[in-house]
Each structure stands twice: as C-alpha cells, then as structure tokens.
Amino acid sequence: MAGRWMAESIVVKQRLVEDPRILDQALDVAQRCAQACREGNKVLFMGNGGSAADAQHLAGEFVSRFNYDRPGLASFALTVDTSVLTAIGNDYGYDKLFERQVQACARSGDVVVGLSTSGNSVNVIKGLDMARVMGAYTVGMTGESGGQMKDKVDACLCMPSRQTPRIQECHILIGHVICGLVEQIMFPKD
C-alpha cells in the first residue's frame, strides 16, 4: 500500500514537470510575487484544513528564508489568528472568513493566493473575489478541474490529479518552486 501511494505521487509529479503551461504559470506567479514585494506590497495565502497548513507553510518560506539567507519578504497566511477567525465566523459566517480579512488587509499590487484542492471552497472563492475588487493579483492553486476558482482568478495552477493527497503534495511542490524563484529573482545567488 505505502509503495503504491509513493508511486502514485511520483507519477503525478512527473505529469506536473512535463506540463509546460503550469511551469510557465509558476514563473509568472513568482515574477508577480517578486514585483509585489519589491514595490512594498505583500503576498497573502488562504485555504482550509490541509490547505490552511500549506498557506502557513508558504507564507513562512517568504518571511523567513527558503534556500538561503536573505531579507524577509512580506507575506501572511489568513488562517492563523484565532480571534479574527472566530469573530468573523461568529458574526458573519464561515463563508466570509477570508473575504473580510482580504477587505481589511489587501491592497492594489498585492498577490492573493487561494489554495483549494477542489477549487470550490466558498470562503476561498469569496476571498479571491474581494482581492480582485481590491486590485490584487489573484492566484488559485487547485486540482485538475480547477473547479469554480478556475474562472475567478488571474492565474490558476491546476495540479494534474483528482486525489486530494496528491493535489496537496503538488501544491507544496509548486509552492516551493515559486518560493525558490522569488528568492532567486529578488536576491540572485550563483
């Protein structure tokens, strides 16, 4: 069983590597993130469950470091403040969880990334909709179909799988690729 799961993961990642469209999208997203950071803007991440953990992970790579030491980059996961999360959930409903935070925190020139394996997480979609209203560049990270998110973002990175674990593994992989590219663009190192 374990070996089969690992083999499935490798197959999906091989499909990812062989997809020039998603590789081009990853580079474009990295360039947008670097531009945002250069201009004093930020990168915001959001998602639910495992995608919330991935959002926090990727924000941490921007703020701390990825491959090597360099100045921190402005990035936040909208999944970490329990007081804000529970206040919005209680007062407005869970569907508004990210929309309210994006309205409060996002500005024109920011990059807002929504992670959803299905591409159909209502609260993430509402957050991305608000990000567009605020003038931010929007990025979706989804599974193969892209779900509803596909048509609501500036760039949708659709992982080549319909299996949640494989999609999440690819989200972290492509997220790491983007982090590495941003680092290299902003702080070139031989």
One Martini backbone bead per residue (centre of mass of N, CA, C, O) as a GRO file, in nm:
protein
  190
    1MET     BB    1   0.061   0.060  -0.025
    2ALA     BB    2   0.289   0.268   0.019
    3GLY     BB    3   0.425   0.225  -0.257
    4ARG     BB    4   0.181   0.308  -0.427
    5TRP     BB    5   0.158   0.600  -0.325
    6MET     BB    6   0.438   0.687  -0.414
    7ALA     BB    7   0.401   0.624  -0.713
    8GLU     BB    8   0.163   0.816  -0.758
    9SER     BB    9   0.317   1.072  -0.682
   10ILE     BB   10   0.530   1.054  -0.904
   11VAL     BB   11   0.340   1.063  -1.147
   12VAL     BB   12   0.218   1.342  -1.088
   13LYS     BB   13   0.487   1.497  -1.085
   14GLN     BB   14   0.563   1.427  -1.374
   15ARG     BB   15   0.323   1.574  -1.501
   16LEU     BB   16   0.406   1.850  -1.395
   17VAL     BB   17   0.689   1.871  -1.533
   18GLU     BB   18   0.545   1.820  -1.837
   19ASP     BB   19   0.393   2.110  -1.792
   20PRO     BB   20   0.443   2.407  -1.941
   21ARG     BB   21   0.212   2.579  -1.832
   22ILE     BB   22   0.267   2.556  -1.524
   23LEU     BB   23   0.557   2.657  -1.537
   24ASP     BB   24   0.486   2.937  -1.649
   25GLN     BB   25   0.296   3.016  -1.420
   26ALA     BB   26   0.501   3.000  -1.190
   27LEU     BB   27   0.682   3.222  -1.300
   28ASP     BB   28   0.469   3.445  -1.307
   29VAL     BB   29   0.401   3.439  -1.007
   30ALA     BB   30   0.683   3.500  -0.908
   31GLN     BB   31   0.706   3.776  -1.049
   32ARG     BB   32   0.464   3.901  -0.900
   33CYS     BB   33   0.576   3.865  -0.614
   34ALA     BB   34   0.835   4.024  -0.653
   35GLN     BB   35   0.703   4.288  -0.733
   36ALA     BB   36   0.540   4.329  -0.480
   37CYS     BB   37   0.783   4.334  -0.282
   38ARG     BB   38   0.944   4.565  -0.419
   39GLU     BB   39   0.674   4.766  -0.377
   40GLY     BB   40   0.565   4.698  -0.070
   41ASN     BB   41   0.413   4.446  -0.079
   42LYS     BB   42   0.210   4.139  -0.070
   43VAL     BB   43   0.153   3.795   0.038
   44LEU     BB   44  -0.145   3.605   0.034
   45PHE     BB   45  -0.284   3.327   0.220
   46MET     BB   46  -0.538   3.059   0.157
   47GLY     BB   47  -0.716   2.799   0.352
   48ASN     BB   48  -0.825   2.466   0.425
   49GLY     BB   49  -0.684   2.279   0.636
   50GLY     BB   50  -0.430   2.166   0.460
   51SER     BB   51  -0.430   2.445   0.311
   52ALA     BB   52  -0.368   2.609   0.562
   53ALA     BB   53  -0.094   2.483   0.615
   54ASP     BB   54   0.024   2.566   0.340
   55ALA     BB   55  -0.010   2.869   0.375
   56GLN     BB   56   0.179   2.889   0.618
   57HIS     BB   57   0.428   2.766   0.494
   58LEU     BB   58   0.466   2.972   0.257
   59ALA     BB   59   0.482   3.228   0.425
   60GLY     BB   60   0.735   3.136   0.583
   61GLU     BB   61   0.928   3.131   0.336
   62PHE     BB   62   0.915   3.436   0.286
   63VAL     BB   63   0.991   3.552   0.571
   64SER     BB   64   1.240   3.387   0.621
   65ARG     BB   65   1.327   3.123   0.422
   66PHE     BB   66   1.469   2.898   0.191
   67ASN     BB   67   1.771   2.845   0.058
   68TYR     BB   68   1.858   3.137   0.180
   69ASP     BB   69   1.985   3.410   0.298
   70ARG     BB   70   1.756   3.688   0.348
   71PRO     BB   71   1.533   3.901   0.330
   72GLY     BB   72   1.231   3.953   0.419
   73LEU     BB   73   0.893   3.880   0.315
   74ALA     BB   74   0.579   3.991   0.261
   75SER     BB   75   0.375   3.756   0.448
   76PHE     BB   76   0.044   3.592   0.479
   77ALA     BB   77  -0.176   3.403   0.673
   78LEU     BB   78  -0.543   3.374   0.692
   79THR     BB   79  -0.524   3.119   0.940
   80VAL     BB   80  -0.402   3.221   1.250
   81ASP     BB   81  -0.630   3.410   1.381
   82THR     BB   82  -0.856   3.317   1.609
   83SER     BB   83  -1.008   3.579   1.668
   84VAL     BB   84  -1.078   3.649   1.378
   85LEU     BB   85  -1.206   3.383   1.287
   86THR     BB   86  -1.432   3.373   1.512
   87ALA     BB   87  -1.560   3.645   1.460
   88ILE     BB   88  -1.642   3.603   1.167
   89GLY     BB   89  -1.792   3.337   1.201
   90ASN     BB   90  -2.001   3.452   1.405
   91ASP     BB   91  -2.092   3.732   1.258
   92TYR     BB   92  -2.087   3.617   0.927
   93GLY     BB   93  -1.950   3.354   0.863
   94TYR     BB   94  -1.747   3.124   0.707
   95ASP     BB   95  -1.769   3.244   0.412
   96LYS     BB   96  -1.620   3.530   0.525
   97LEU     BB   97  -1.331   3.476   0.635
   98PHE     BB   98  -1.156   3.605   0.385
   99GLU     BB   99  -1.301   3.853   0.283
  100ARG     BB  100  -1.256   4.034   0.535
  101GLN     BB  101  -0.945   4.019   0.537
  102VAL     BB  102  -0.898   4.129   0.254
  103GLN     BB  103  -1.040   4.397   0.294
  104ALA     BB  104  -0.839   4.486   0.530
  105CYS     BB  105  -0.537   4.398   0.381
  106ALA     BB  106  -0.570   4.450   0.087
  107ARG     BB  107  -0.397   4.567  -0.207
  108SER     BB  108  -0.281   4.716  -0.455
  109GLY     BB  109  -0.025   4.479  -0.566
  110ASP     BB  110  -0.102   4.235  -0.453
  111VAL     BB  111  -0.095   3.886  -0.359
  112VAL     BB  112  -0.352   3.629  -0.392
  113VAL     BB  113  -0.372   3.300  -0.242
  114GLY     BB  114  -0.567   3.012  -0.328
  115LEU     BB  115  -0.639   2.706  -0.159
  116SER     BB  116  -0.795   2.424  -0.347
  117THR     BB  117  -0.854   2.110  -0.442
  118SER     BB  118  -1.141   2.176  -0.587
  119GLY     BB  119  -1.212   2.497  -0.630
  120ASN     BB  120  -1.492   2.528  -0.414
  121SER     BB  121  -1.426   2.718  -0.185
  122VAL     BB  122  -1.614   2.966  -0.077
  123ASN     BB  123  -1.421   3.137   0.104
  124VAL     BB  124  -1.194   3.157  -0.108
  125ILE     BB  125  -1.353   3.282  -0.338
  126LYS     BB  126  -1.441   3.536  -0.182
  127GLY     BB  127  -1.152   3.632  -0.134
  128LEU     BB  128  -1.078   3.658  -0.437
  129ASP     BB  129  -1.296   3.855  -0.515
  130MET     BB  130  -1.197   4.079  -0.323
  131ALA     BB  131  -0.914   4.107  -0.438
  132ARG     BB  132  -1.004   4.220  -0.708
  133VAL     BB  133  -1.142   4.472  -0.594
  134MET     BB  134  -0.856   4.564  -0.456
  135GLY     BB  135  -0.625   4.499  -0.694
  136ALA     BB  136  -0.531   4.216  -0.693
  137TYR     BB  137  -0.348   3.938  -0.754
  138THR     BB  138  -0.475   3.621  -0.860
  139VAL     BB  139  -0.442   3.286  -0.709
  140GLY     BB  140  -0.479   2.945  -0.795
  141MET     BB  141  -0.486   2.628  -0.612
  142THR     BB  142  -0.554   2.311  -0.758
  143GLY     BB  143  -0.699   2.087  -0.928
  144GLU     BB  144  -0.759   1.968  -1.237
  145SER     BB  145  -1.037   2.138  -1.286
  146GLY     BB  146  -1.048   2.413  -1.084
  147GLY     BB  147  -1.322   2.474  -1.071
  148GLN     BB  148  -1.454   2.780  -0.992
  149MET     BB  149  -1.176   2.927  -0.968
  150LYS     BB  150  -1.063   2.931  -1.260
  151ASP     BB  151  -1.265   3.193  -1.344
  152LYS     BB  152  -1.154   3.396  -1.077
  153VAL     BB  153  -0.854   3.421  -1.184
  154ASP     BB  154  -0.549   3.506  -1.316
  155ALA     BB  155  -0.426   3.231  -1.186
  156CYS     BB  156  -0.435   2.867  -1.251
  157LEU     BB  157  -0.306   2.596  -1.063
  158CYS     BB  158  -0.344   2.276  -1.196
  159MET     BB  159  -0.334   1.981  -1.073
  160PRO     BB  160  -0.270   1.639  -1.199
  161SER     BB  161  -0.543   1.576  -1.007
  162ARG     BB  162  -0.817   1.416  -0.789
  163GLN     BB  163  -0.636   1.372  -0.538
  164THR     BB  164  -0.586   1.521  -0.251
  165PRO     BB  165  -0.296   1.430  -0.169
  166ARG     BB  166  -0.165   1.493  -0.449
  167ILE     BB  167  -0.240   1.791  -0.460
  168GLN     BB  168  -0.096   1.880  -0.198
  169GLU     BB  169   0.186   1.794  -0.285
  170CYS     BB  170   0.188   1.992  -0.531
  171HIS     BB  171   0.149   2.255  -0.383
  172ILE     BB  172   0.417   2.246  -0.236
  173LEU     BB  173   0.597   2.218  -0.477
  174ILE     BB  174   0.507   2.476  -0.634
  175GLY     BB  175   0.553   2.662  -0.392
  176HIS     BB  176   0.859   2.612  -0.378
  177VAL     BB  177   0.923   2.710  -0.658
  178ILE     BB  178   0.825   2.997  -0.615
  179CYS     BB  179   1.008   3.068  -0.379
  180GLY     BB  180   1.276   3.019  -0.531
  181LEU     BB  181   1.225   3.226  -0.756
  182VAL     BB  182   1.193   3.476  -0.585
  183GLU     BB  183   1.467   3.463  -0.452
  184GLN     BB  184   1.630   3.474  -0.721
  185ILE     BB  185   1.515   3.742  -0.830
  186MET     BB  186   1.581   3.925  -0.570
  187PHE     BB  187   1.846   3.723  -0.471
  188PRO     BB  188   2.093   3.656  -0.637
  189LYS     BB  189   2.257   3.330  -0.679
  190ASP     BB  190   2.503   3.102  -0.778
   0.00000   0.00000   0.00000
